[in-house]
Amino acid sequence: MYGLTDYGWMLGDPSRIEAYSRALASLISPHTVAADLGAGIGTFSIIAAQLGAARVYAIEPGGIIAVAEENARRSRVADRIRFIRGRVSEITLPEKASVIVSDLSGALPLFEEHIPAVMHARDHFLAPGGTLIPSRARLFCAPVSSAELYSRITAPWRSLPDIDLSAAETMALNTPRALPVTPGDLFDEPRCWGVLDYATITSPNVSASIGWTPPSKGVVHGFALWFESTLAGDITIASGPWSPRSVHATMLLPLLVPLETEAGDDLQLTIDARLISGSYVVTWHARNRTHSGSTQSTFFSQPIAIDSLQARSLDPIAATTSIEGTWKTSSTVLSRPAGDGLMLLDLASGDYHHLNGTGARIWRSLSEGNSIDGIVDDIVSKYEIDSSTAASDVQAILARLNELHLISALNL
């Protein structure tokens, strides 16, 4: 949720205010009923009322709505604005709106509950033939070659030669960073990796695979992300390297290890953004012909306290049938250390799971491609128990992982 200083910062982007004002002016008439999602200090609600809208519903969950009401009174339009404190999904309007305006994006439109809020408002508040502002957004990315930008992320963790801060550095390199990326930092042309059509969108999740054939040799340090929103007609706003004054920052997805790339190389990026428990988990993987790269994710970027997550403890269950052969961990499951165990995030379901030390050892063995017999031998060696007990324990844990679709059998 934004604070007062954040709204002041947003007002410092004149192109944003001007574009939204023109979009509203093209749609507002004396008969217009408008709704402003995430009204904040009331800027767009007041503009809509000043343009002559019959009624405006300013919807805002935070206490900042009191400031919006005072701003409307001082602007002499409070009589045509109804202020409603609450989340979009928790309120009803007494009538349908012919125009719904919002600017709930962060650095990308993939921000917290932005898309679900727009979808709910579209389905419950918008009159037939009504208009959403913005109507759509395009997501862009491009490879970045800039040792200077990369150093801004890594240098703090390498500044104390007698202390190993590599664990913190790894977390920092799994964190998207708002950085001043310029056109000169781009290693190749931008690519569109997603289109959000707010009139038809049904899911807040976006994933894509993007490829480049770089024209020259160089080093790729990460990938820049930005967007362009169509507000109404041909009226747009954009962030990114060519919009340095945009209130919406350009984001850099840094790489754990920069990719050395040759001219004509096959540079590939897969990116997946999923809304889980109100926040986006962004996962990315870059590779080229000579480097397979590593899977990175915001899931790896923050310290995790097990009790801070609604994680299921993966208690073993008795297998109804013998689990045999070779199994693999699901490609949609991310894992990271949590004490002596592992925390798993199933991207497909959005569920968190916790494995104890034994379960974690079995999971790592599966990830390394070991057979069940090999896993049993490893458990026997680690815990000094007999083979029968180890086999029973492994079967029970595999049964639980299989039940939750966290693993699958390899077809040999």
C-alpha positions as CSV (number, residue, x, y, z in Angstrom):
1,M,0.0,0.0,0.0
2,Y,1.3,3.4,-0.9
3,G,2.0,6.2,1.6
4,L,1.6,9.9,1.2
5,T,5.1,10.5,0.1
6,D,4.6,7.9,-2.6
7,Y,1.7,9.8,-4.0
8,G,3.7,13.0,-4.0
9,W,6.4,11.1,-6.0
10,M,3.8,10.0,-8.5
11,L,2.7,13.6,-9.0
12,G,6.3,14.3,-10.1
13,D,5.7,12.4,-13.4
14,P,3.8,15.0,-15.4
15,S,3.5,12.8,-18.5
16,R,1.5,10.3,-16.5
17,I,-1.0,12.9,-15.2
18,E,-1.3,14.5,-18.6
19,A,-1.9,11.2,-20.3
20,Y,-4.5,10.1,-17.8
21,S,-6.2,13.5,-18.0
22,R,-6.4,13.3,-21.8
23,A,-7.8,9.7,-21.6
24,L,-10.5,10.8,-19.1
25,A,-11.3,13.9,-21.2
26,S,-11.9,11.7,-24.2
27,L,-14.5,9.6,-22.4
28,I,-16.2,11.8,-19.7
29,S,-19.5,13.4,-20.5
30,P,-22.2,14.9,-18.2
31,H,-23.9,11.4,-18.1
32,T,-20.7,9.5,-17.1
33,V,-20.6,7.4,-14.0
34,A,-16.9,6.8,-13.2
35,A,-15.1,4.5,-10.7
36,D,-11.5,5.1,-9.6
37,L,-9.8,2.0,-8.3
38,G,-7.1,2.6,-5.7
39,A,-8.1,6.3,-5.6
40,G,-5.3,7.3,-3.2
41,I,-5.2,11.0,-2.6
42,G,-8.1,11.3,-5.1
43,T,-6.3,12.7,-8.2
44,F,-8.1,10.9,-10.9
45,S,-11.5,11.1,-9.1
46,I,-11.1,14.9,-8.9
47,I,-10.1,15.2,-12.5
48,A,-13.1,13.1,-13.6
49,A,-15.4,15.3,-11.6
50,Q,-13.8,18.5,-12.9
51,L,-14.4,17.1,-16.5
52,G,-18.1,17.0,-15.7
53,A,-18.8,13.3,-14.7
54,A,-22.2,12.9,-13.2
55,R,-20.9,10.8,-10.3
56,V,-17.5,9.3,-9.3
57,Y,-16.9,6.4,-7.0
58,A,-13.5,6.7,-5.4
59,I,-12.5,3.3,-4.0
60,E,-9.5,3.1,-1.7
61,P,-8.7,0.5,1.1
62,G,-6.3,2.7,3.0
63,G,-6.8,5.6,5.4
64,I,-5.4,7.9,2.8
65,I,-9.0,8.2,1.5
66,A,-9.5,10.9,4.2
67,V,-6.9,13.0,2.4
68,A,-8.7,12.4,-0.9
69,E,-12.0,13.6,0.6
70,E,-10.3,16.8,1.9
71,N,-8.7,17.4,-1.5
72,A,-12.1,17.0,-3.2
73,R,-13.7,19.5,-0.8
74,R,-10.9,22.0,-1.4
75,S,-11.3,21.4,-5.2
76,R,-15.1,22.1,-4.9
77,V,-16.1,18.7,-6.4
78,A,-16.8,16.7,-3.3
79,D,-20.6,16.7,-4.0
80,R,-20.1,14.5,-7.1
81,I,-17.6,12.0,-5.5
82,R,-18.6,9.2,-3.2
83,F,-15.7,7.9,-1.2
84,I,-15.7,4.2,-0.4
85,R,-13.1,2.7,1.9
86,G,-12.6,-1.0,1.1
87,R,-11.0,-3.5,-1.2
88,V,-12.5,-3.7,-4.7
89,S,-13.4,-7.4,-4.1
90,E,-15.3,-6.5,-0.9
91,I,-17.6,-3.7,-2.0
92,T,-20.6,-3.2,-4.2
93,L,-21.6,-0.1,-6.1
94,P,-25.2,1.2,-6.3
95,E,-24.9,1.5,-10.1
96,K,-22.7,0.4,-13.0
97,A,-19.8,2.6,-14.1
98,S,-19.3,3.5,-17.7
99,V,-15.6,4.4,-17.1
100,I,-13.3,2.6,-14.7
101,V,-9.9,4.2,-14.2
102,S,-6.9,2.8,-12.2
103,D,-3.2,3.0,-11.9
104,L,-2.3,0.2,-9.5
105,S,0.9,-0.9,-11.1
106,G,4.3,-1.0,-9.5
107,A,7.4,-1.2,-11.7
108,L,5.2,-3.6,-13.8
109,P,1.4,-4.1,-14.0
110,L,2.2,-7.5,-12.3
111,F,1.9,-5.9,-8.9
112,E,0.2,-7.3,-5.9
113,E,-3.6,-7.6,-6.4
114,H,-3.7,-5.2,-9.4
115,I,-5.0,-7.6,-12.0
116,P,-7.5,-9.4,-9.8
117,A,-8.9,-6.0,-8.7
118,V,-9.3,-4.9,-12.4
119,M,-10.9,-8.2,-13.3
120,H,-13.3,-8.0,-10.4
121,A,-14.2,-4.4,-11.2
122,R,-14.7,-5.3,-14.9
123,D,-17.0,-8.2,-14.1
124,H,-19.0,-6.5,-11.4
125,F,-18.8,-2.7,-11.8
126,L,-18.5,-2.0,-15.5
127,A,-21.6,-1.2,-17.5
128,P,-22.1,-2.9,-20.9
129,G,-20.1,-1.0,-23.5
130,G,-18.1,0.7,-20.7
131,T,-14.4,1.5,-20.9
132,L,-11.4,0.5,-18.7
133,I,-8.5,2.9,-18.4
134,P,-6.0,1.5,-19.1
135,S,-7.4,-0.9,-21.7
136,R,-4.3,-3.0,-22.0
137,A,-0.6,-3.2,-21.2
138,R,2.4,-4.7,-23.1
139,L,5.3,-6.1,-21.2
140,F,8.8,-5.7,-22.7
141,C,12.2,-7.1,-21.9
142,A,15.8,-6.9,-23.3
143,P,19.2,-8.3,-22.4
144,V,21.4,-5.8,-20.5
145,S,25.2,-5.6,-20.8
146,S,26.5,-3.2,-18.1
147,A,29.2,-4.1,-15.6
148,E,28.5,-0.9,-13.8
149,L,24.8,-1.7,-13.1
150,Y,25.7,-5.2,-12.1
151,S,28.4,-3.9,-9.7
152,R,25.7,-1.9,-7.9
153,I,24.1,-5.2,-6.9
154,T,27.3,-7.2,-6.1
155,A,29.8,-4.7,-4.8
156,P,28.4,-4.3,-1.3
157,W,28.7,-8.0,-0.7
158,R,32.3,-8.1,-1.8
159,S,33.5,-5.1,0.1
160,L,34.8,-6.9,3.2
161,P,37.5,-9.3,2.0
162,D,37.8,-11.2,5.3
163,I,34.0,-11.9,5.5
164,D,32.2,-14.3,3.2
165,L,28.9,-12.6,2.3
166,S,28.2,-14.7,-0.7
167,A,24.9,-16.1,0.7
168,A,23.6,-12.5,0.9
169,E,24.9,-11.8,-2.6
170,T,23.1,-14.8,-4.0
171,M,19.9,-13.5,-2.4
172,A,20.5,-10.0,-3.9
173,L,21.0,-11.6,-7.3
174,N,17.6,-13.2,-7.0
175,T,16.0,-9.8,-6.4
176,P,14.7,-7.7,-9.3
177,R,16.2,-4.2,-8.9
178,A,15.0,-0.8,-10.0
179,L,18.0,0.6,-11.7
180,P,18.6,3.5,-14.2
181,V,18.9,1.3,-17.4
182,T,19.6,3.4,-20.5
183,P,19.2,2.5,-24.1
184,G,23.0,2.2,-24.3
185,D,22.9,-0.6,-21.7
186,L,20.7,-2.8,-23.9
187,F,22.6,-5.7,-25.6
188,D,19.9,-6.4,-28.1
189,E,16.4,-5.3,-29.2
190,P,13.4,-5.3,-26.9
191,R,10.9,-8.1,-27.1
192,C,7.3,-8.2,-26.0
193,W,6.8,-11.1,-23.6
194,G,3.2,-10.5,-22.5
195,V,0.1,-8.6,-23.4
196,L,-2.5,-7.9,-20.7
197,D,-5.9,-7.1,-22.3
198,Y,-7.9,-6.0,-19.3
199,A,-11.2,-6.5,-21.2
200,T,-10.6,-10.3,-21.5
201,I,-7.8,-11.3,-19.1
202,T,-8.8,-14.2,-16.8
203,S,-5.5,-14.9,-14.9
204,P,-3.0,-12.7,-13.1
205,N,-0.1,-15.0,-14.1
206,V,2.1,-14.5,-17.1
207,S,4.9,-16.7,-18.5
208,A,6.9,-16.6,-21.7
209,S,10.0,-17.8,-23.5
210,I,12.0,-15.2,-25.5
211,G,15.0,-15.5,-27.7
212,W,17.6,-13.2,-29.3
213,T,20.4,-13.6,-31.8
214,P,22.9,-11.0,-30.6
215,P,24.7,-9.1,-33.4
216,S,28.0,-8.9,-31.5
217,K,30.1,-10.5,-28.8
218,G,29.5,-9.4,-25.2
219,V,28.5,-10.2,-21.7
220,V,24.9,-10.3,-20.6
221,H,24.5,-9.2,-16.9
222,G,20.7,-9.4,-16.7
223,F,17.4,-8.5,-18.4
224,A,15.5,-5.2,-18.2
225,L,11.7,-5.3,-17.8
226,W,9.3,-2.5,-18.5
227,F,5.8,-1.9,-19.9
228,E,3.6,0.3,-22.1
229,S,0.0,0.9,-21.2
230,T,-2.7,2.0,-23.6
231,L,-5.1,4.3,-21.7
232,A,-7.6,5.2,-24.4
233,G,-7.4,5.4,-28.2
234,D,-3.8,6.2,-29.1
235,I,-3.0,7.6,-25.6
236,T,-0.2,5.7,-23.9
237,I,2.2,5.8,-21.1
238,A,5.5,3.9,-20.9
239,S,8.3,3.1,-18.5
240,G,11.6,1.7,-19.6
241,P,15.0,2.9,-20.8
242,W,13.5,5.5,-23.1
243,S,11.3,7.0,-20.3
244,P,13.8,8.0,-17.6
245,R,11.3,10.3,-15.8
246,S,8.6,7.6,-15.5
247,V,7.4,7.0,-12.0
248,H,7.4,3.4,-12.9
249,A,11.0,2.1,-12.7
250,T,12.8,-0.1,-15.1
251,M,13.5,-3.4,-13.4
252,L,16.6,-5.4,-13.9
253,L,16.6,-9.2,-13.5
254,P,20.3,-9.9,-12.6
255,L,22.0,-13.2,-13.5
256,L,23.8,-15.2,-10.9
257,V,26.6,-15.6,-13.4
258,P,26.8,-13.2,-16.4
259,L,26.6,-15.0,-19.8
260,E,29.5,-14.6,-22.2
261,T,27.8,-14.4,-25.6
262,E,29.1,-14.6,-29.1
263,A,27.7,-12.9,-32.2
264,G,24.9,-14.9,-33.6
265,D,24.5,-16.9,-30.4
266,D,21.2,-18.4,-29.3
267,L,20.3,-16.4,-26.2
268,Q,17.1,-17.6,-24.4
269,L,15.1,-16.3,-21.4
270,T,12.2,-18.0,-19.8
271,I,10.2,-15.9,-17.3
272,D,7.3,-16.8,-15.1
273,A,5.4,-14.4,-12.9
274,R,2.7,-15.9,-10.6
275,L,0.6,-14.2,-8.0
276,I,0.9,-16.2,-4.8
277,S,-0.7,-15.1,-1.5
278,G,-1.0,-11.5,-2.7
279,S,2.6,-11.1,-4.0
280,Y,4.2,-12.0,-7.3
281,V,6.9,-14.7,-7.4
282,V,9.0,-14.1,-10.5
283,T,11.2,-16.9,-11.8
284,W,13.6,-16.6,-14.6
285,H,16.3,-18.7,-16.4
286,A,18.7,-17.5,-19.0
287,R,21.0,-19.6,-21.2
288,N,22.9,-19.7,-24.5
289,R,24.6,-22.3,-26.5
290,T,27.6,-22.8,-24.2
291,H,26.0,-22.0,-20.8
292,S,23.0,-23.7,-19.4
293,G,22.4,-21.0,-16.7
294,S,20.6,-21.3,-13.4
295,T,17.0,-21.0,-12.4
296,Q,16.5,-17.9,-10.3
297,S,13.5,-16.6,-8.4
298,T,12.3,-14.1,-6.0
299,F,11.5,-17.1,-3.9
300,F,15.2,-17.3,-3.2
301,S,15.6,-13.6,-2.4
302,Q,14.3,-13.3,1.1
303,P,15.1,-14.9,4.4
304,I,12.4,-17.4,5.3
305,A,11.1,-18.2,8.7
306,I,9.1,-21.4,8.4
307,D,6.4,-20.1,10.8
308,S,5.9,-17.0,8.7
309,L,4.5,-19.0,5.8
310,Q,1.4,-21.1,5.6
311,A,3.5,-24.1,4.8
312,R,2.3,-27.7,5.0
313,S,4.5,-30.1,6.8
314,L,5.0,-33.0,4.5
315,D,4.3,-35.8,6.9
316,P,5.0,-39.3,5.4
317,I,2.0,-41.5,4.4
318,A,1.8,-45.2,3.9
319,A,2.1,-46.1,0.2
320,T,-0.9,-48.1,-1.0
321,T,1.3,-49.5,-3.8
322,S,5.0,-49.9,-4.0
323,I,6.8,-46.9,-5.6
324,E,9.5,-48.2,-7.9
325,G,11.8,-47.1,-10.7
326,T,13.3,-43.6,-11.1
327,W,11.4,-40.5,-10.1
328,K,12.0,-36.8,-10.7
329,T,11.1,-33.6,-8.9
330,S,8.5,-31.5,-10.7
331,S,9.7,-28.6,-12.9
332,T,7.1,-26.3,-11.3
333,V,8.5,-26.8,-7.7
334,L,11.2,-24.5,-6.3
335,S,13.2,-25.5,-3.3
336,R,15.4,-23.7,-0.8
337,P,17.1,-24.5,2.6
338,A,15.0,-23.9,5.7
339,G,16.9,-24.9,8.8
340,D,18.0,-28.5,8.3
341,G,15.2,-29.1,5.9
342,L,13.8,-27.6,2.8
343,M,11.0,-25.2,1.9
344,L,9.2,-26.0,-1.3
345,L,7.0,-23.7,-3.4
346,D,4.7,-25.4,-5.9
347,L,4.2,-22.8,-8.5
348,A,1.4,-24.7,-10.1
349,S,-0.8,-24.6,-6.9
350,G,0.8,-21.7,-5.0
351,D,1.3,-23.9,-2.0
352,Y,4.3,-23.9,0.3
353,H,5.5,-27.2,1.8
354,H,8.2,-28.0,4.4
355,L,10.4,-31.1,4.4
356,N,12.3,-32.2,7.4
357,G,16.0,-33.2,7.2
358,T,15.2,-36.7,6.0
359,G,12.7,-35.5,3.4
360,A,15.2,-32.8,2.3
361,R,17.9,-35.4,1.7
362,I,15.5,-37.6,-0.3
363,W,14.4,-34.5,-2.4
364,R,18.0,-33.6,-3.2
365,S,18.7,-37.2,-4.2
366,L,15.7,-37.2,-6.5
367,S,16.9,-33.9,-8.0
368,E,20.3,-35.5,-8.7
369,G,18.6,-38.3,-10.7
370,N,19.2,-41.1,-8.2
371,S,17.1,-44.2,-8.2
372,I,15.0,-45.3,-5.2
373,D,17.6,-48.0,-4.4
374,G,20.3,-45.3,-4.5
375,I,18.2,-43.1,-2.2
376,V,17.7,-45.9,0.3
377,D,21.5,-46.6,0.3
378,D,22.1,-42.9,1.0
379,I,19.6,-42.9,3.9
380,V,21.2,-46.0,5.3
381,S,24.7,-44.4,5.1
382,K,23.5,-41.1,6.6
383,Y,21.4,-42.3,9.5
384,E,22.9,-45.7,10.2
385,I,19.6,-47.6,10.1
386,D,18.8,-50.9,8.5
387,S,17.8,-51.2,4.8
388,S,14.3,-52.3,5.6
389,T,13.5,-49.3,7.8
390,A,15.2,-46.9,5.3
391,A,13.2,-48.4,2.4
392,S,9.9,-48.0,4.3
393,D,10.7,-44.4,5.2
394,V,11.7,-43.5,1.6
395,Q,8.5,-45.2,0.3
396,A,6.4,-43.2,2.8
397,I,7.9,-39.9,1.9
398,L,7.8,-40.6,-1.9
399,A,4.1,-41.5,-1.5
400,R,3.4,-38.2,0.1
401,L,5.3,-36.2,-2.6
402,N,3.5,-38.2,-5.3
403,E,0.1,-37.6,-3.7
404,L,0.7,-33.8,-3.9
405,H,2.1,-34.0,-7.5
406,L,5.5,-32.7,-6.4
407,I,7.3,-35.6,-8.2
408,S,6.6,-37.8,-11.2
409,A,7.9,-41.1,-12.5
410,L,10.5,-41.1,-15.3
411,N,9.5,-43.2,-18.3
412,L,12.5,-45.4,-18.7
